[in-house]
Amino acid sequence: MSPIHRFLDGIEEYVIGLSLFLMLAIVFLNAISRYLISLDLAFALEIVTSLFPWVTFLGGAVAVKRRGHVAFSLLTDSFPPRARKAVALIAFLLAVALYAVIAFLGTQMVLFERETHQGTPALEMPTWIIELSIPLGSLAILARTIQVARQEWRKS
């Protein structure tokens, strides 16, 4: 695997790691400034809550890639191999449909927020930048779901 392919394959982890570090640093600095100089950084909470949906959706994509989502296989383990493969295919198709719908509706929400020029209270940052995590995160989960489905299909 080339270095570029390896980087792109782990892009979610890099973004999550950087975001979590920023969230931790901002909360820590806000706590220090509040107790040492009695200054509450109003924008700190806004930045942390703005990064949270990005971490959540990209974390979902990482969980799909690592096959880390909870699965109840008690029933399907008793199925014959062909039936198990069919059930797995149906599950993957349903997941693809779900994340496609979320991406579509999230895109509509982002476009609406861009048209109405909604902003955050402290930084007056456009809210569509935060909400962009929904369609982009859903597309990341969708891509990882397709990737895992292809791997599973080839394996069996």
Summary of the structure (lengths in Angstrom):
residues: 156
radius of gyration: 19.9
end to end distance: 22.8
largest distance: 67.0
contacts: 412
relative contact order: 0.12
helix: 79%
strand: 1%
